[in-house]
């Protein structure tokens, strides 16, 4: 059984007594607590690779602090959970983080639950970004292969809308790529006498029937 990596919580909060009151609870839960009294000191603490940041909402303001926080967001892949005092407004929340906020007066259990939710959401986002990156890479590779194959290639959707053509295909039908993409293939590439035949084969393909045929 693989041992779970210890999660590190970085509190960025000028009210250090609030952090101290939470240390015992979270250390018993096997978390490591890191703390910084200002965003400037927090930048140094990032070297410890925290799992999540609990940020004092009071630091979100115009000026130096906001610039530092933005820099942390842009240069570190860490979820940020806002720590708000009673009565503080949170309209700016979405400008800084997608992971929500928790009241400073909340119980340790509620704070822990909020932390777990934020970490789980962050990990989900990371997996989705990885899948999208892989998909984008595969699509680029596929497109590169089709572009450079030494035969004419055309890809259409279920409605015969042209999605892709390579240079060899364009040369064979004497059309430019921009004249073909987005058009209905059979309307510009197939003679009227052959269209009925093509539409019949397309209908069979949608039913899962595989066929080979030629159009003149």
N, C-alpha and C positions, 0 to 999 in steps of 0.2 A: 504494500500500500504506500503510495507516494505521500510524503509529508507535505502539508500545505504551507506555502510561503507565508511568513508572518506579515501581516498588513500593517503599514505605517500611516498614522494619521498626523498630518501637519496642521496645527492650529495657527492661524495668523490672526492674532487678537491682542489688542492693547490691554484688555482686562485679564491680566495673567492669573488672578485668583480663580476665575472661572475654569481656566485650563487645569490648574492644580486640583480643583475639586473633582475633576473627571479622571485623573491619572490612575488612581487605584482601581476604579471600576473597569477601565479599558485594559489595563495591564493584566487583570485577572481573566479577561476574555482573550488574552494572548495578542493584544494589539501593542504596537510600540508607539508611544506618544512623542511627537516632535513639536516644538513651539517656537514662534517668532513674534516679537512685539510690534513688528512693522513689516510692510512689504519689502523694504530694502533688505532686512535681515532674512526674510523668507527666501530671497533669491539664493543666498548662501546655503540655506537648508535644503534646497532642491537637490544638492549633491548627494543627499541621503536617500534619494529615490522614493519619496512618499507615494503611497497608494492613492491617497485622496487628500484634498485640501479643504479645511473648514475655515472659511474666510469671514472675518468681521465685516458686516455690511457697511459699517461706518467708514471703511477705507475706500468704498466706491464713490469717488467724487472727482471733480475736475482737478487737474494739476498733476503733480508728481506721482502720487499714489496710484491714480487711475492708469497712468502710463506704465508703471511698473507691473500692475496687475494684468494689464493687456499684454505686456511682454511675457509674463508667466504663462498666460493662456496660449499665446501663439507659439511659444518655444518649448512647451512641456505637454506631454500627452497625459494629463491628469484630470480627473473629474473634480470640480469645485462645487462645494455645498456652502450656501450662504448662511451665516450665523447672525440672526437678527434679534435686536432688543424689542421689547414690547412697545407697540405703537409705531415702529419704524415702517416706512412705506417700502414696497418691494417692486415698484413698477420697472426699475432699471435691471431687475434680476435677469431677464432674458438677454440683455445686452452683454452679459458676462458669463452666464453659465446655463446649461440645459438641465441641470441636476437639482434645481429647487432650492428650498431654504428650510431652516429649522430654527425655532425660537431658542434663545439663550436660556429661557426659563424651563425648557422642556426637560423631562426626566432623562436619565442616562439611557434608559431602555428605548425611549423614543428616538433619541439621538443616534443610538446604535442602529436602530431599524432604518433611519433615514440614510445613514452611511452605507449600510448594506444595499439598500435600494439604488443609491447613486452608483455604487461600484458595479452592481449587476447591470444597470442600464449602460454604463460606460463600456463594460466588456461586450455587451450586445452590440453597441455602436461600432466597436473595434472590429468585431467579427463581420459585421455588415460591410464595413469599409474594405476589409480584406477580400471578401467575396466580390465586391464591385471592382476592386483593383485587378483581381484574377480574371474576372469576366472581361474587363476592358483589354487586358493584355492578350487574352485568347482571341477576342474579336479582332484586335489589330493584327495578330499573327495570321488568323484565318484570312483576313482581307489582303494581307501581304502575299500569301500563297496564291490566292485567286487572281490577284493583280498580275503576278509574274508567271503564271502557268502559260504554256505555249499553245493554248487553245482558247476559243471563245467561251466565255462563261457569263451567264445571266442568272440572277436570283430574283424570284418573284414571291409575293405572298399568296394567300389562298384566293385572293380576288384578282390575281394576275397583275398586281401593281408591281412595277419594277423597283427593286431595292438595291441592286448592284449589277454593274456590268464592267468587264475589264476591257482593256484597250483592244485586244484581239477581236472581241465580239463587236465593238464599235466599228472597227475597220471592215469586218465581214458584212455588216448591214449598212455601211456608209452613213452612220449617224454619229453625232457627237454625244458624249456622255450626258451632258446637261439636257440634251434633247430627249433622252430616254428615262432618266431617273424620275420616279413619281408618276410616270405615265402607265396606262393600262397596256400591257404587252401585246395582246392579240389585236388591239385596235390599230396599232401602227406597224406591227411586224408580221402580221398574218393576213393573207388575202381573205376576202369575204367568203369565198367558197370553202375555205378551210376552218373558219372560225367555229362552226357548229361542231366539227370533229374535235377541235381543241377543247371546247367547253365541256364536251362529254367526257374526255379523258381527265380534265380537271375535277369534275364531279366524282369520278371513280377514285381519284387520288385522295380526295377528302374522306371517302368511305374506307380508306386503307387498302385499296386495290392498286398494286404496283404493275405498271405496264411500260412497254417500250413502243414508241411510235415515231413516225417521221411526218413532217409537214413539207409540202412542196411550195 
